[in-house]
Amino acid sequence: ASRAKRLPGASPSAQTLGPSVQASPPLPAPDFDYMYAAIGRAIWHVQYVEEVLNTLITIKRDVGGPGRLTDEEAKAILKKHRWNTLGTSVRIARESQLVPEALLARLSHLKSERDWIVHRCRLSAGELVQSPWGRSDVIGRASAANLDALELLPVLVQELQAFVGKDGHELNVSPSLQALLRAGESGGA
């Protein structure tokens, strides 16, 4: 016999996941949809920060400047760095002194908030999300992380541009990142 409680109205096969883990009952929309969207937006934009930070690591630390590696070698290094988590990338940037300390502090804070969203949000919010205030807290924290990510993106791009600009080159920014940067400037992201 399982020690887990059964959910009313659920089929026996869908109810129990283990002694201490149960399937959650469906949550009412649209409030929850907005909360889920806020969480998704934050994660999505943090991934842009990860990508730009990994590009910065590749260019500033590994490539070092134009002509030092072939395009294929540089792309292979970037491909490897793109598997880094935000925590790994922040650690590399810190250890290699690739960005100013103030920027590292902001990146570390974003990493902490990203970790909460990805790993602890549901557990720490728990039943509180059943109330409008609890949902509001989660939405607020996810929205703040999203805003932090959007504010960090142009700063990281400027760091990269300053580095490649020393050799007279210009940074090539992808169309999707350009659109996101423009939307962030106008408050539309």
Backbone as a chain_set.jsonl record, in Angstrom:
{"seq": "ASRAKRLPGASPSAQTLGPSVQASPPLPAPDFDYMYAAIGRAIWHVQYVEEVLNTLITIKRDVGGPGRLTDEEAKAILKKHRWNTLGTSVRIARESQLVPEALLARLSHLKSERDWIVHRCRLSAGELVQSPWGRSDVIGRASAANLDALELLPVLVQELQAFVGKDGHELNVSPSLQALLRAGESGGA", "coords": {"N": [[0.834, -1.187, 0.0], [0.507, 2.194, -0.815], [1.915, 5.13, 0.674], [1.23, 7.617, -0.136], [-1.225, 10.177, -0.498], [-4.392, 10.003, -2.057], [-5.626, 11.77, -4.847], [-8.702, 13.432, -5.033], [-11.1, 12.356, -7.356], [-9.277, 11.651, -9.34], [-7.894, 9.229, -11.574], [-6.741, 6.003, -10.444], [-4.239, 5.309, -11.629], [-3.209, 7.76, -12.395], [-2.875, 9.146, -10.105], [-0.911, 8.622, -8.003], [2.469, 9.222, -7.657], [4.546, 8.481, -6.152], [5.769, 7.754, -2.796], [5.953, 10.312, -1.578], [5.397, 12.147, -3.525], [3.022, 13.677, -5.495], [0.679, 13.93, -8.197], [-0.129, 17.172, -9.314], [-3.168, 18.95, -8.814], [-5.193, 20.234, -11.502], [-4.617, 23.643, -12.345], [-6.414, 26.704, -12.108], [-6.962, 28.765, -14.98], [-7.016, 32.181, -16.016], [-5.09, 33.474, -14.588], [-3.026, 31.806, -13.761], [-1.953, 31.17, -16.213], [-0.782, 33.592, -16.887], [1.177, 33.719, -14.918], [2.713, 31.467, -15.611], [3.558, 32.335, -18.122], [5.137, 34.541, -17.399], [7.212, 33.27, -16.056], [8.228, 31.701, -18.152], [9.024, 33.714, -19.985], [11.105, 34.913, -18.538], [12.974, 32.798, -18.327], [13.482, 32.363, -21.047], [14.699, 34.808, -21.846], [16.891, 34.869, -20.162], [18.336, 32.852, -21.316], [19.245, 34.131, -23.623], [21.052, 35.887, -22.428], [22.891, 34.004, -21.471], [23.832, 33.036, -23.939], [25.043, 35.334, -25.115], [26.953, 35.909, -23.148], [28.5, 33.579, -23.299], [29.481, 33.869, -25.873], [31.01, 36.15, -25.478], [32.952, 35.115, -23.716], [34.176, 33.27, -25.422], [35.219, 34.964, -27.457], [36.752, 36.959, -26.061], [38.392, 35.512, -24.246], [39.206, 33.027, -25.425], [39.541, 33.259, -28.245], [40.67, 35.816, -28.611], [41.146, 37.811, -30.497], [40.917, 39.124, -33.892], [41.965, 36.956, -36.541], [43.539, 35.237, -35.048], [42.651, 32.69, -34.682], [41.21, 30.229, -36.865], [38.041, 30.628, -38.548], [36.56, 28.266, -38.29], [37.775, 27.018, -36.091], [37.209, 28.884, -34.057], [34.389, 28.81, -34.105], [33.984, 26.172, -33.28], [34.906, 26.287, -30.645], [33.079, 28.124, -29.577], [30.732, 26.639, -29.907], [31.177, 24.624, -28.036], [31.224, 26.168, -25.657], [28.597, 27.038, -25.602], [27.192, 25.052, -24.373], [27.572, 25.491, -21.745], [26.291, 26.187, -18.501], [24.606, 29.019, -17.017], [25.779, 29.514, -14.55], [28.321, 28.271, -14.787], [29.386, 29.815, -16.845], [29.425, 32.376, -15.673], [31.271, 31.889, -13.649], [33.584, 31.315, -15.186], [33.899, 33.802, -16.457], [34.43, 35.372, -14.208], [36.787, 34.165, -13.108], [38.537, 34.535, -15.234], [38.563, 37.226, -15.422], [36.988, 38.765, -17.229], [34.978, 40.647, -17.409], [33.844, 43.724, -15.858], [33.751, 43.997, -12.241], [31.309, 44.935, -11.177], [29.49, 44.207, -13.17], [29.788, 41.456, -13.049], [28.658, 41.007, -10.528], [25.974, 41.624, -11.058], [25.414, 39.645, -12.96], [25.772, 37.37, -11.366], [23.696, 37.697, -9.554], [21.509, 37.458, -11.306], [21.902, 34.801, -12.072], [21.378, 33.52, -9.636], [18.641, 34.139, -9.339], [17.646, 32.917, -11.648], [18.252, 30.264, -11.016], [16.489, 29.923, -8.862], [14.014, 30.209, -10.179], [14.095, 28.051, -12.015], [14.725, 25.77, -10.46], [13.605, 25.924, -7.843], [11.257, 27.388, -7.614], [8.537, 26.344, -7.811], [8.494, 24.626, -5.608], [9.174, 26.353, -3.45], [7.206, 28.302, -3.604], [4.938, 26.773, -3.469], [1.819, 25.997, -2.043], [1.115, 28.608, -1.873], [0.704, 29.781, -4.335], [-1.888, 29.336, -4.856], [-3.291, 31.461, -4.005], [-4.128, 34.839, -4.971], [-2.159, 36.628, -4.116], [0.094, 35.061, -3.677], [0.563, 34.135, -6.291], [1.08, 36.589, -7.442], [3.481, 37.25, -6.179], [5.244, 35.312, -7.275], [5.015, 35.941, -9.995], [6.013, 38.552, -9.906], [8.68, 38.137, -9.075], [9.682, 36.537, -11.173], [9.261, 38.313, -13.29], [10.985, 40.376, -12.549], [13.454, 39.078, -12.811], [13.387, 38.649, -15.546], [13.453, 41.312, -16.461], [15.976, 42.036, -15.45], [17.585, 40.373, -17.066], [17.029, 41.441, -19.608], [18.076, 44.002, -19.26], [20.753, 43.431, -18.876], [21.617, 42.395, -21.311], [22.212, 44.484, -23.378], [24.418, 45.615, -22.104], [26.298, 43.548, -22.014], [26.601, 43.152, -24.766], [27.728, 45.631, -25.434], [30.173, 45.374, -24.063], [31.348, 43.346, -25.582], [31.427, 44.638, -28.094], [33.171, 46.762, -27.538], [35.516, 45.337, -27.12], [36.03, 43.975, -29.613], [36.07, 46.202, -31.2], [38.454, 47.446, -30.636], [40.284, 46.427, -32.404], [39.41, 47.497, -34.696], [37.152, 46.288, -35.691], [33.679, 45.388, -36.135], [30.989, 44.286, -34.172], [28.989, 41.549, -35.049], [25.687, 41.221, -34.759], [23.08, 38.96, -34.188], [19.958, 38.811, -36.031], [17.722, 38.143, -34.404], [18.607, 38.785, -31.81], [19.129, 41.489, -32.192], [16.515, 42.413, -32.605], [15.413, 41.847, -30.1], [16.978, 43.514, -28.469], [16.188, 46.014, -29.485], [13.467, 45.919, -28.809], [13.694, 45.825, -26.06], [14.769, 48.34, -25.547], [12.598, 49.927, -26.13], [10.856, 49.093, -24.27], [9.234, 46.964, -24.912], [9.743, 44.227, -24.683]], "CA": [[0.0, 0.0, 0.0], [1.269, 3.434, -0.92], [1.683, 6.1, 1.734], [0.786, 8.87, -0.735], [-2.667, 10.409, -0.478], [-4.999, 9.995, -3.382], [-6.312, 12.988, -5.23], [-10.105, 13.156, -5.336], [-11.519, 12.416, -8.746], [-8.236, 11.234, -10.285], [-7.831, 7.784, -11.743], [-5.664, 5.456, -9.624], [-2.943, 5.327, -12.311], [-2.736, 9.13, -12.542], [-2.818, 9.812, -8.815], [0.245, 8.471, -7.142], [3.753, 9.184, -8.322], [5.494, 7.917, -5.19], [5.341, 7.936, -1.423], [5.832, 11.704, -1.156], [5.185, 13.007, -4.681], [1.718, 13.448, -6.099], [0.336, 14.788, -9.316], [-0.822, 18.382, -8.879], [-4.469, 19.142, -9.457], [-5.122, 21.286, -12.513], [-4.724, 24.987, -11.798], [-7.315, 27.516, -12.93], [-6.415, 29.821, -15.826], [-5.929, 32.777, -16.779], [-4.067, 33.972, -13.664], [-1.892, 30.901, -13.803], [-1.329, 31.312, -17.525], [0.079, 34.771, -16.829], [2.329, 33.331, -14.108], [3.541, 30.582, -16.434], [4.165, 33.156, -19.176], [6.194, 35.343, -16.777], [8.317, 32.341, -15.809], [8.782, 31.348, -19.461], [9.72, 34.885, -20.528], [12.367, 35.075, -17.8], [13.899, 31.733, -18.744], [13.826, 32.609, -22.448], [15.624, 35.926, -21.951], [18.137, 34.46, -19.504], [19.089, 32.073, -22.302], [19.95, 35.096, -24.459], [22.205, 36.334, -21.637], [23.857, 32.905, -21.517], [24.43, 32.98, -25.273], [25.938, 36.476, -25.308], [28.082, 35.726, -22.234], [29.359, 32.531, -23.857], [30.162, 34.466, -27.015], [32.024, 37.026, -24.903], [34.023, 34.24, -23.223], [34.87, 32.725, -26.588], [35.973, 36.004, -28.166], [37.754, 37.643, -25.225], [39.345, 34.614, -23.589], [39.723, 31.928, -26.236], [39.978, 33.701, -29.571], [41.616, 36.89, -28.332], [41.138, 38.865, -31.507], [40.826, 38.672, -35.279], [43.1, 36.31, -37.176], [44.306, 34.364, -34.148], [42.136, 31.339, -34.944], [40.352, 30.163, -38.052], [36.614, 30.702, -38.234], [36.117, 26.938, -37.875], [38.256, 26.802, -34.716], [36.441, 29.76, -33.17], [33.023, 28.287, -34.031], [34.029, 24.939, -32.472], [35.02, 26.702, -29.245], [31.783, 28.706, -29.209], [29.78, 25.534, -29.801], [31.449, 23.982, -26.744], [30.802, 27.077, -24.587], [27.135, 27.172, -25.577], [26.654, 24.033, -23.469], [27.766, 25.944, -20.373], [25.181, 26.8, -17.778], [24.892, 30.394, -16.641], [26.726, 29.469, -13.432], [29.654, 27.97, -15.318], [29.848, 30.972, -17.62], [29.747, 33.453, -14.731], [32.519, 31.484, -12.994], [34.668, 31.512, -16.153], [34.079, 35.254, -16.623], [35.054, 35.87, -12.982], [38.158, 33.654, -13.009], [39.341, 35.099, -16.325], [38.45, 38.683, -15.321], [36.557, 39.199, -18.557], [34.046, 41.775, -17.312], [34.01, 44.453, -14.594], [33.184, 43.378, -11.038], [29.892, 45.318, -11.046], [28.745, 43.376, -14.109], [29.792, 40.101, -12.471], [27.678, 40.983, -9.441], [24.644, 41.568, -11.679], [25.275, 38.314, -13.559], [25.625, 36.413, -10.266], [22.324, 37.853, -9.048], [20.622, 36.85, -12.305], [22.082, 33.352, -11.955], [20.651, 33.106, -8.44], [17.207, 34.206, -9.637], [17.392, 31.871, -12.635], [18.236, 28.993, -10.286], [15.24, 29.848, -8.107], [12.913, 29.973, -11.128], [14.19, 26.733, -12.639], [14.86, 24.643, -9.53], [12.944, 26.013, -6.545], [10.06, 28.22, -7.662], [7.322, 25.609, -7.487], [8.581, 24.121, -4.243], [9.155, 27.415, -2.443], [5.915, 28.985, -3.652], [3.998, 25.771, -2.978], [0.387, 26.286, -2.046], [0.891, 30.059, -1.908], [0.235, 30.195, -5.663], [-3.342, 29.194, -4.913], [-3.869, 32.779, -3.707], [-3.663, 35.888, -5.89], [-0.935, 37.242, -3.588], [1.182, 34.124, -3.942], [0.839, 34.203, -7.724], [1.666, 37.896, -7.678], [4.88, 37.179, -5.755], [5.984, 34.54, -8.276], [5.043, 36.758, -11.214], [6.915, 39.671, -9.661], [10.075, 37.689, -9.05], [10.03, 36.121, -12.539], [9.317, 39.532, -14.116], [12.216, 41.089, -12.183], [14.561, 38.347, -13.449], [13.278, 38.949, -16.972], [13.94, 42.677, -16.645], [17.431, 41.986, -15.257], [18.184, 39.784, -18.275], [16.908, 42.411, -20.702], [18.988, 45.111, -18.991], [22.127, 42.949, -18.999], [21.963, 42.109, -22.704], [22.96, 45.538, -24.063], [25.691, 45.825, -21.412], [27.196, 42.499, -22.511], [26.881, 43.45, -26.185], [28.68, 46.749, -25.431], [31.468, 44.805, -23.665], [31.874, 42.664, -26.762], [31.723, 45.626, -29.134], [34.378, 47.487, -27.131], [36.67, 44.455, -27.308], [36.336, 43.783, -31.039], [36.296, 47.52, -31.777], [39.865, 47.824, -30.464], [40.996, 46.005, -33.611], [38.75, 48.103, -35.838], [36.065, 45.444, -36.187], [32.353, 45.641, -35.578], [30.306, 43.076, -33.731], [27.868, 41.102, -35.855], [24.631, 40.795, -33.846], [22.041, 38.217, -34.903], [18.692, 39.543, -36.169], [16.823, 37.934, -33.258], [19.133, 39.568, -30.689], [18.885, 42.895, -32.53], [15.093, 42.682, -32.352], [15.213, 41.83, -28.659], [17.591, 44.727, -27.94], [15.3, 47.129, -29.847], [12.246, 45.804, -28.015], [14.064, 46.179, -24.699], [14.93, 49.804, -25.514], [11.275, 50.556, -26.168], [10.037, 48.515, -23.208], [8.276, 46.027, -25.467], [10.135, 42.811, -24.597]], "C": [[0.875, 1.246, 0.0], [0.93, 4.363, 0.229], [1.177, 7.422, 1.175], [-0.722, 8.967, -0.677], [-3.179, 10.416, -1.905], [-5.707, 11.311, -3.62], [-7.757, 12.661, -5.568], [-10.387, 13.301, -6.823], [-10.481, 11.985, -9.76], [-8.24, 9.722, -10.398], [-6.665, 7.243, -10.927], [-4.304, 5.524, -10.312], [-2.37, 6.737, -12.417], [-2.491, 9.81, -11.204], [-1.465, 9.77, -8.145], [1.517, 8.35, -7.954], [4.812, 8.573, -7.413], [5.023, 8.216, -3.79], [5.153, 9.397, -1.023], [5.585, 12.662, -2.315], [3.851, 12.656, -5.305], [1.547, 14.362, -7.295], [-0.422, 15.989, -8.779], [-2.174, 18.451, -9.542], [-4.347, 20.253, -10.492], [-5.345, 22.653, -11.871], [-5.612, 25.829, -12.702], [-6.545, 28.554, -13.741], [-7.244, 31.065, -15.535], [-4.809, 33.327, -15.889], [-2.808, 33.114, -13.726], [-1.183, 30.977, -15.147], [-0.375, 32.509, -17.536], [1.336, 34.465, -16.014], [3.272, 32.445, -14.912], [4.259, 31.376, -17.528], [5.311, 33.999, -18.603], [7.43, 34.48, -16.514], [9.008, 32.0, -17.138], [9.559, 32.49, -20.087], [11.078, 35.063, -19.856], [13.389, 34.035, -18.255], [14.383, 31.98, -20.17], [14.883, 33.709, -22.565], [16.933, 35.662, -21.211], [18.974, 33.635, -20.48], [19.814, 32.978, -23.296], [21.193, 35.611, -23.723], [23.289, 35.263, -21.661], [24.586, 32.893, -22.862], [25.419, 34.124, -25.499], [27.154, 36.346, -24.394], [29.03, 34.654, -22.764], [30.101, 33.014, -25.101], [31.291, 35.38, -26.53], [33.22, 36.208, -24.4], [34.853, 33.72, -24.393], [35.768, 33.774, -27.232], [37.083, 36.583, -27.295], [38.805, 36.694, -24.654], [40.007, 33.648, -24.56], [40.247, 32.355, -27.598], [40.986, 34.84, -29.426], [41.651, 38.01, -29.343], [41.125, 38.28, -32.905], [42.121, 38.024, -35.761], [43.901, 35.368, -36.291], [43.886, 32.907, -34.285], [41.362, 31.381, -36.251], [38.899, 30.288, -37.604], [36.104, 29.368, -37.697], [36.543, 26.649, -36.434], [37.45, 27.632, -33.72], [35.012, 29.251, -33.006], [32.955, 27.006, -33.195], [34.125, 25.278, -30.983], [33.695, 27.282, -28.76], [30.739, 27.615, -29.024], [29.944, 24.815, -28.457], [30.951, 24.863, -25.594], [29.289, 27.208, -24.501], [26.469, 26.097, -24.719], [26.811, 24.432, -22.008], [26.46, 26.453, -19.777], [25.568, 28.239, -17.449], [25.913, 30.427, -15.5], [28.149, 29.205, -13.886], [30.213, 29.175, -16.059], [30.208, 32.145, -16.719], [31.065, 33.14, -14.029], [33.719, 31.717, -13.921], [34.956, 33.011, -16.32], [34.773, 35.857, -15.402], [36.531, 35.46, -12.924], [39.077, 34.264, -14.065], [39.314, 36.621, -16.346], [38.054, 39.307, -16.66], [35.638, 40.411, -18.543], [34.271, 42.469, -15.967], [33.269, 43.762, -13.439], [31.693, 43.706, -10.87], [29.007, 44.477, -11.971], [28.691, 41.934, -13.617], [28.768, 39.981, -11.354], [26.259, 40.884, -10.004], [24.386, 40.201, -12.309], [25.068, 37.25, -12.48], [24.217, 36.483, -9.675], [21.326, 37.216, -10.019], [20.71, 35.332, -12.238], [21.3, 32.814, -10.754], [19.14, 33.098, -8.683], [16.808, 33.144, -10.659], [17.32, 30.512, -11.953], [16.946, 28.836, -9.488], [14.071, 29.523, -9.043], [12.931, 28.53, -11.626], [14.101, 25.6, -11.614], [13.998, 24.723, -8.273], [11.624, 26.773, -6.544], [8.811, 27.46, -7.208], [7.346, 25.124, -6.048], [8.492, 25.237, -3.214], [7.832, 28.178, -2.455], [4.795, 28.063, -3.164], [2.541, 26.157, -3.122], [0.09, 27.783, -2.089], [0.364, 30.511, -3.261], [-1.261, 29.985, -5.824], [-4.036, 30.51, -4.574], [-3.352, 33.794, -4.723], [-2.354, 36.521, -5.419], [0.264, 36.348, -3.849], [1.569, 34.125, -5.41], [1.525, 35.512, -8.056], [3.145, 37.912, -7.276], [5.731, 36.442, -6.785], [6.11, 35.342, -9.564], [6.028, 37.912, -11.053], [8.378, 39.259, -9.702], [10.539, 37.255, -10.444], [10.158, 37.342, -13.446], [10.572, 40.342, -13.811], [13.433, 40.41, -12.815], [14.566, 38.612, -14.951], [13.832, 40.341, -17.26], [15.455, 42.738, -16.461], [18.119, 41.446, -16.505], [18.159, 40.783, -19.423], [17.832, 43.611, -20.505], [20.449, 44.697, -19.137], [22.549, 42.74, -20.453], [22.719, 43.246, -23.396], [24.317, 45.82, -23.41], [26.72, 44.801, -21.895], [27.575, 42.738, -23.969], [27.877, 44.607, -26.279], [30.079, 46.281, -25.032], [32.134, 44.119, -24.861], [32.287, 43.654, -27.836], [32.994, 46.394, -28.793], [35.622, 46.638, -27.379], [37.025, 44.298, -28.785], [36.619, 45.108, -31.726], [37.735, 47.991, -31.641], [40.693, 47.477, -31.694], [40.332, 46.552, -34.874], [37.623, 47.272, -36.43], [34.756, 45.841, -35.52], [31.71, 44.302, -35.257], [29.123, 42.792, -34.643], [26.808, 40.536, -34.918], [23.524, 40.127, -34.649], [20.762, 39.041, -34.991], [17.76, 39.352, -34.964], [17.298, 38.709, -32.033], [18.936, 41.054, -30.95], [17.442, 43.275, -32.212], [14.81, 42.746, -30.854], [15.801, 43.095, -28.022], [16.727, 45.95, -28.258], [14.028, 47.11, -29.003], [12.53, 46.194, -26.56], [14.214, 47.684, -24.533], [13.588, 50.507, -25.446], [10.345, 50.015, -25.09], [9.068, 47.47, -23.682], [8.627, 44.569, -25.321], [9.438, 42.105, -23.463]], "O": [[1.862, 1.328, 0.731], [-0.205, 4.384, 0.706], [0.733, 8.275, 1.943], [-1.422, 7.961, -0.792], [-2.469, 10.793, -2.836], [-6.307, 11.889, -2.714], [-8.018, 11.715, -6.31], [-9.955, 14.262, -7.46], [-10.781, 11.957, -10.953], [-8.552, 9.018, -9.437], [-5.681, 7.957, -10.731], [-3.3, 5.773, -9.644], [-1.153, 6.893, -12.52], [-1.963, 10.921, -11.159], [-0.935, 10.812, -7.758], [1.634, 7.49, -8.827], [5.879, 8.188, -7.889], [3.992, 8.861, -3.604], [4.28, 9.698, -0.209], [5.564, 13.876, -2.109], [3.576, 11.495, -5.607], [2.176, 15.416, -7.397], [-1.261, 15.849, -7.89], [-2.324, 18.059, -10.699], [-3.484, 21.123, -10.367], [-6.164, 22.796, -10.963], [-5.571, 25.686, -13.924], [-5.589, 29.151, -13.247], [-8.197, 30.924, -14.769], [-3.713, 33.613, -16.371], [-1.686, 33.621, -13.741], [0.04, 30.863, -15.218], [0.706, 32.446, -18.122], [2.432, 34.897, -16.372], [4.486, 32.647, -14.897], [5.426, 31.12, -17.825], [6.346, 34.153, -19.252], [8.559, 34.921, -16.73], [10.236, 32.012, -17.223], [10.63, 32.277, -20.657], [12.079, 35.329, -20.521], [14.54, 34.371, -18.535], [15.568, 31.82, -20.461], [15.855, 33.557, -23.304], [17.977, 36.184, -21.601], [20.202, 33.72, -20.462], [20.895, 32.624, -23.767], [22.258, 35.755, -24.323], [24.467, 35.57, -21.85], [25.809, 32.756, -22.913], [26.513, 33.903, -26.018], [28.273, 36.639, -24.815], [30.247, 34.816, -22.68], [31.235, 32.602, -25.346], [32.385, 35.385, -27.095], [34.369, 36.578, -24.638], [36.083, 33.734, -24.349], [36.935, 33.51, -27.52], [38.227, 36.688, -27.737], [39.983, 37.043, -24.588], [41.224, 33.465, -24.528], [41.281, 31.865, -28.052], [42.042, 34.819, -30.059], [42.164, 39.086, -29.035], [41.302, 37.074, -33.081], [43.22, 38.476, -35.438], [44.861, 34.758, -36.762], [44.678, 31.999, -34.031], [40.915, 32.442, -36.687], [38.574, 30.081, -36.435], [35.308, 29.339, -36.758], [35.768, 26.101, -35.651], [37.057, 27.136, -32.664], [34.476, 29.256, -31.898], [31.977, 26.781, -32.482], [33.493, 24.621, -30.156], [33.242, 26.967, -27.659], [29.948, 27.665, -28.082], [28.957, 24.445, -27.823], [30.326, 24.362, -24.659], [28.755, 27.465, -23.422], [25.294, 26.227, -24.376], [26.247, 23.786, -21.125], [25.639, 27.065, -20.461], [26.729, 28.624, -17.589], [26.807, 31.274, -15.488], [29.083, 29.853, -13.413], [31.387, 29.511, -15.91], [31.193, 32.839, -16.972], [31.889, 34.034, -13.835], [34.744, 32.249, -13.495], [36.113, 33.431, -16.322], [35.608, 36.751, -15.541], [37.41, 36.297, -12.719], [40.262, 34.482, -13.81], [39.963, 37.243, -17.187], [38.693, 40.238, -17.15], [35.527, 41.123, -19.541], [34.824, 41.872, -15.044], [32.293, 43.043, -13.649], [30.91, 42.846, -10.465], [27.903, 44.084, -11.593], [27.666, 41.266, -13.754], [28.084, 38.963, -11.245], [25.435, 40.138, -9.476], [23.284, 39.662, -12.21], [24.273, 36.329, -12.664], [23.623, 35.459, -9.337], [20.405, 36.517, -9.596], [19.69, 34.65, -12.339], [20.64, 31.779, -10.847], [18.445, 32.165, -8.281], [15.741, 32.54, -10.542], [16.446, 29.701, -12.259], [16.372, 27.748, -9.439], [13.241, 28.667, -8.736], [11.895, 27.867, -11.653], [13.467, 24.578, -11.878], [13.686, 23.687, -7.686], [10.936, 26.784, -5.523], [8.109, 27.912, -6.303], [6.338, 25.2, -5.346], [7.804, 25.088, -2.204], [7.387, 28.651, -1.409], [3.836, 28.507, -2.532], [2.094, 26.586, -4.186], [-1.052, 28.184, -2.315], [-0.346, 31.514, -3.343], [-1.843, 30.41, -6.823], [-5.231, 30.663, -4.823], [-2.264, 33.626, -5.273], [-1.527, 36.91, -6.244], [1.338, 36.835, -4.204], [2.754, 34.116, -5.745], [2.451, 35.541, -8.866], [3.966, 38.523, -7.961], [6.821, 36.898, -7.129], [7.187, 35.413, -10.155], [6.792, 38.211, -11.971], [9.212, 39.947, -10.291], [11.658, 37.568, -10.851], [11.062, 37.402, -14.279], [11.161, 40.932, -14.716], [14.338, 41.088, -13.301], [15.626, 38.778, -15.554], [14.599, 40.52, -18.206], [16.146, 43.412, -17.225], [19.124, 42.0, -16.95], [19.154, 40.952, -20.128], [18.322, 44.177, -21.483], [21.293, 45.523, -19.485], [23.725, 42.897, -20.783], [23.784, 42.997, -23.959], [25.26, 46.219, -24.092], [27.873, 45.146, -22.154], [28.727, 42.55, -24.359], [28.779, 44.571, -27.116], [31.068, 46.742, -25.602], [33.327, 44.294, -25.111], [33.363, 43.532, -28.422], [33.812, 46.651, -29.676], [36.659, 47.154, -27.798], [38.183, 44.466, -29.169], [37.332, 45.144, -32.728], [38.197, 48.826, -32.419], [41.682, 48.145, -31.995], [40.648, 46.125, -35.985], [37.187, 47.528, -37.553], [34.729, 46.525, -34.496], [31.874, 43.322, -35.983], [28.348, 43.691, -34.968], [27.013, 39.471, -34.337], [23.08, 40.658, -35.667], [20.503, 39.877, -34.125], [17.084, 40.294, -34.551], [16.474, 39.24, -31.288], [18.61, 41.805, -30.03], [17.181, 44.324, -31.623], [14.053, 43.602, -30.397], [15.186, 43.681, -27.131], [16.55, 46.822, -27.407], [13.567, 48.152, -28.539], [11.694, 46.821, -25.909], [13.833, 48.242, -23.504], [13.445, 51.542, -24.795], [9.187, 50.422, -25.0], [8.155, 47.104, -22.942], [7.871, 43.721, -25.797], [9.655, 40.912, -23.252]]}, "num_chains": 1, "name": "protein.A"}
